[in-house]
Amino acid sequence: MTGTAAHTSTSSSTTPSTAPVVSATEVVLPGPVEPEGLELRSRELPAPAKGQVVLRMDATGVSFAEQQMRRGKYYDQPPFPFVPGYDVVGTVTAAGPDVDHALVGRRFAAVTKTGAWASHLLIDAVDLMPVPDEVDAADAETVVVNGITAWQMLHRIAKVRTGGTIVVLGANGGVGSTLVQLARHAGITVIGTASARHHATVRELGASPVDYRDPDMYARIRELAPAGVDAVFDHVGGAGVEQSWHLLRKGGTLVSYGTAATKDDEGNSQVPVLKLFARLAAWNSLPNGRSAHFYNFWAGKRRCRASWQRRLTEDLTQVLRLVADDVLTPQIAARIPLPDAAAALALAESRTVAGKIVIVPASASDSVPATEA
């Protein structure tokens, strides 16, 4: 786990936790299975240890990471079996020794990488990021990893200025839809790729849509930006990343943050990533004023854990403020109860929805909206 000492307290009691026993419901990924192969289990959650809290899940979600993990193809995933779940928003119900007990009853977000598909989970208190009371838990969940990723790529890496033009591949997705809105708020023109069925959504977000199934997609983008663009945000990778590179004007930035094009390829999942790294490094060596970056959400964690978590908290705070102010609208494709996580994963993989699939507690099962066909 990562974080700063912001939520610990040296004045708190160091006596063992007296938290009541909690029965946690968890979704387990037993191996490389189809979504219906997910397993549901209940277990007694240990009392929070020193520096830990018990977090009651209010919302978690399905990201591309879990889709790859079930195939055994996510970079650096844990061995099977394990509980997936990349991020979570929840309410603290108990605090362990050396944790400020004022945290109990308050709502926080956390990035877990795994373990969040559970009714209750143990979290290091230093990983907690505050969520404003006025922001709905599902809305907040939608912009935890997605919002931090979009904010950091746009403002920390590409640093696109007002008046610039960018291309967002997958503009209807979780990261893509957030990125479009952040860019538009910053006065940046956006060209977004999506299937034709999602073009209305992309337009509503403020981007000019281009059909990613069009074999001449890159030519269509050049028609919209004949002088080139300031940045391309590419989660697809594969052969198309070279086309993304050539869309850039002098001084432009390519931000690659995934290899979705090779998600179904057999063999070592690290090979496409390593090939991409080599290609980006080669482009950066060219004297043409353009730059290429691979965005890694976890970069810097091992080098300086505290500063990494501090950046996450700062950036999520910025994003959640925009949500609270109705500037940023989280794109929720569906709310699905935890026991139906297999259906949530299958729906996410169907590529028929716009936005993020949010998993909610079983008690919230009556709040599932209609999804886009």
Secondary structure, 3 states (H helix, E strand, C coil): CCCCCCCECCCCCCCCCCCCCEEEEEEEECCCCCHHHCEEEEEEECCCCCCEEEEEEEEEEECHHHHHHCCCCCCCCCCCCECCCCEEEEEEEEECCCECHHHCCCEEEEECCCCCCECEEEEEHHHCEECCCCCCHHHHHHCCHHHHHHHHHHHHHHCCCCCCEEEECCCCCHHHHHHHHHHHHCCCEEEEEECHHHHHHHHHHCCEEEECCCCCHHHHHHHHCCCCEEEEEECCCCCHHHHHHHCEEEEEEEEECCCHHHCCCCCCCHHHHHHHHHHHHHHHCCCCCCEEEECCCCCCCCCCHHHHHHHHHHHHHHHHHHHHCCCCCCCEEEEEEHHHHHHHHHHHHCCCCCCEEEEECHHHHHHCCCCCC
